Amino acid sequence: MLLLLLLSSLLLLILIYIKIKYFTLRNDLPGLSPHLFFGNLIQVGLLFGTKAASEVYISLKEKFGDIYQYWIGFVRLIVVHDIDDVQYIFTHRSIYDQGQVFIEKFSVLIPESIICNIGAKFKRHGAITMPLFRRNKITANLNLIVDATDKILDRWRAKPSEFIHKDIVEQSQNLLLEIFGLIAFDYNLETIDEQHSDKANELTQALQDVMSIFRVIIYSPRLVSTTYMKWNSKYRRARQIVERYLSNMMEQELNENPQWREERKKTSLIASLVHSLQMDEKIEAQKQEEDKKGLSRSEVFDEMLLFLIAGYETTSTALSWCIYQLSKYPKIQEKLKIEIMSKTNGQYITLEHIDSLSYLDCFINEVFRYSPTIDGTSRAVMVDDRLPKTGVQLYKGDQILLPTSALSRDKRYWKIDPDLFYPERFLNEDKDHNPYAFSPFGGGHRQCLGQDLARFELKVIVARMLQQVTFVDGGQEVNSGGYVQKLTILPRHIGIVIQFN
């Protein structure tokens, strides 16, 4: 009886400690009082996916002002809405580095990837990966993107003219996954060819299984996430398949002629990563981080998996939103079609055509602004600091969240009502908007390194599609939009009819 009482008292003390340390409002900043273990996720509707994070930040800003406390599980975040403070954080890389919330979530899946690195290790990985996302490397893939888009257009052409497509999100994911597999790894994932087949591509299915499981645990505490992934047989099996395929890709590159591989590393991600493999990992592991060269096999593997995931997840979500908005705004779609046809005359798309489509640039920007794919980005405070505008004192270890999705809808930073979907804003009144009010790929030295590729892919795909089809609203019951908060902010309901010209 005494032992039971002691254990109960110990458990109570532990819970009190956890509550005080992790789930209690601190300092003078306002915020919702967090629940034990779940933080604010239940209160704001994120835990069960009933709201998108972008909606949450907008409502909390209206309630608490430009800076407040917010909990995602055990992680306490300080959310900053003031544009001057946001700019300060983005531009002071020595004070604000990659947020712990990003590192914690993604390190469960890809701990050695660039997204989980800071300091010298981030620079080492960046020196190898960043050059591959320069414009001349990206634009060389124009024909590949057009050919993949034509394959999905052929799929749509085979459907009855009145058919309502309700799987646009899945089809967008399949298209972008195939494109990125070819661009990055010279590997055809066959996601477009196989999506209606009884036997799906083994690697594709495994990647989709890994991602579906990762989306489930993205908001879970680290202990829950690691335990779940360790004991989930579906995840373990899918992970083994992905590791086998990626290892085979590495070995295939290593077996190529060294001179040929030396040349290919300038344009191929897989060739560049494999070329960077350390000759002796044990010797490199003993060096100080600043002195290390190249990547270990585990680092190359995690980079490959990161780029496979990031290379299609956000861009496919943006493409889904593009198609949805086109179906909802037929006048905008018609204006885009007129621009595209006047520039291309129905011919095969060239790089010169793509560069000339200025209204399409505005449309894609408006999709990113109005229907953001991510809710924000985070930074960790590396040394004590005070924000210049709000004057809030921050301390080393504090976690900052910059709600880019909310900033893009903040009426203070836009001349035309930001609640309107209006691409022309980027041609006229809002052409010279504050750059930190519109940063769909983050800002500063940690902004998304694949943003130019994502924009180029979207522009080519949408232009090629609108050369041949018109997207028609399938009706309010099936095409009502809404949000699903997963790894990205997905449209909940898309139902469209695809009419060929």
Secondary structure as GFF3:
##gff-version 3
##sequence-region A 1 501
A	DSSP	alpha_helix	2	22	.	.	.	ID=ss1
A	DSSP	alpha_helix	53	64	.	.	.	ID=ss2
A	DSSP	beta_strand	67	72	.	.	.	ID=ss3
A	DSSP	beta_strand	75	80	.	.	.	ID=ss4
A	DSSP	alpha_helix	83	91	.	.	.	ID=ss5
A	DSSP	beta_strand	96	98	.	.	.	ID=ss6
A	DSSP	alpha_helix	100	107	.	.	.	ID=ss7
A	DSSP	three_ten_helix	114	116	.	.	.	ID=ss8
A	DSSP	alpha_helix	119	129	.	.	.	ID=ss9
A	DSSP	three_ten_helix	130	133	.	.	.	ID=ss10
A	DSSP	alpha_helix	135	139	.	.	.	ID=ss11
A	DSSP	alpha_helix	142	157	.	.	.	ID=ss12
A	DSSP	beta_strand	164	165	.	.	.	ID=ss13
A	DSSP	alpha_helix	168	185	.	.	.	ID=ss14
A	DSSP	alpha_helix	191	194	.	.	.	ID=ss15
A	DSSP	alpha_helix	202	217	.	.	.	ID=ss16
A	DSSP	alpha_helix	222	231	.	.	.	ID=ss17
A	DSSP	alpha_helix	233	254	.	.	.	ID=ss18
A	DSSP	alpha_helix	258	264	.	.	.	ID=ss19
A	DSSP	alpha_helix	269	275	.	.	.	ID=ss20
A	DSSP	alpha_helix	281	285	.	.	.	ID=ss21
A	DSSP	three_ten_helix	289	291	.	.	.	ID=ss22
A	DSSP	alpha_helix	297	328	.	.	.	ID=ss23
A	DSSP	alpha_helix	330	344	.	.	.	ID=ss24
A	DSSP	alpha_helix	351	356	.	.	.	ID=ss25
A	DSSP	alpha_helix	358	370	.	.	.	ID=ss26
A	DSSP	beta_strand	377	381	.	.	.	ID=ss27
A	DSSP	beta_strand	385	386	.	.	.	ID=ss28
A	DSSP	beta_strand	393	394	.	.	.	ID=ss29
A	DSSP	beta_strand	399	402	.	.	.	ID=ss30
A	DSSP	alpha_helix	404	407	.	.	.	ID=ss31
A	DSSP	three_ten_helix	411	413	.	.	.	ID=ss32
A	DSSP	three_ten_helix	423	426	.	.	.	ID=ss33
A	DSSP	three_ten_helix	435	437	.	.	.	ID=ss34
A	DSSP	three_ten_helix	444	446	.	.	.	ID=ss35
A	DSSP	alpha_helix	451	468	.	.	.	ID=ss36
A	DSSP	beta_strand	469	473	.	.	.	ID=ss37
A	DSSP	beta_strand	481	485	.	.	.	ID=ss38
A	DSSP	beta_strand	489	493	.	.	.	ID=ss39
A	DSSP	beta_strand	496	500	.	.	.	ID=ss40
###
